[in-house]
Amino acid sequence: MAAPVVQLRALCRLCRVVLFLSQFYILSGGESTDIPPYMMKCPSNGLCSRLPADCIDCKTNFSCVYGKPVTFDCTVKPSVTCVDPDFKSQKSFVLNMTCRFCWQLPEADYECFSSSNCRAVSCPRQRYAANCTVRDHIHCLGNRTFLKMLYCNWTGGYKWSTALALSITLGGFGADRFYLGQWREGLGKLFSFGGLGIWTLIDVLLIGVGYVGPADGSLYI
């Protein structure tokens, strides 16, 4: 009976040593279990052409004509899975986009971090350097993060309460639009009697929620 017990103990010790060595191997980086950071933005089994820019690598051609349609050959990054329109798995595909650098995109295609030390009231209008980043699903040439000079939020002295009061009382004569510097709209309301009252009611709502503001782009006081 002594021999089997000794063999069983030796086997248990051997298993413990193997388990320790395997854990040490993984922790030391021999078998990496880290997930690439870009995988958080890459949906699985979606269309390859709809993947965010961080999930693919493309052979860009900087000699394309600005504003013209252009196609680029792209491949998905490691660990990314996607399909073609026939739901077949693929690694290489053609991406259709417009030839333009990232800093040339419309403002809606990127987001910028505002400045905390920017003067709200300044003449001439003050600018500041903002760090801007292109949105995930927008494709463009060059760096996706760039600096851009933006105007500070500023006010021209227009009061929201005054604009709303004019819209309620004299909106049918276009007084609210005249006050905000929107002369064409003001004349339109004046000669149409506030759009027979419909335009007047709409302007009361739009000014009340702040959708309609000064014509110079400034903020209400």
Disulfide bonds with the S-S distance in Angstrom:
Cys42-Cys55 1.95
Cys48-Cys82 1.88
Cys58-Cys74 1.98
Cys64-Cys99 1.94
Cys102-Cys140 1.96
Cys112-Cys132 1.96
Cys118-Cys152 1.46
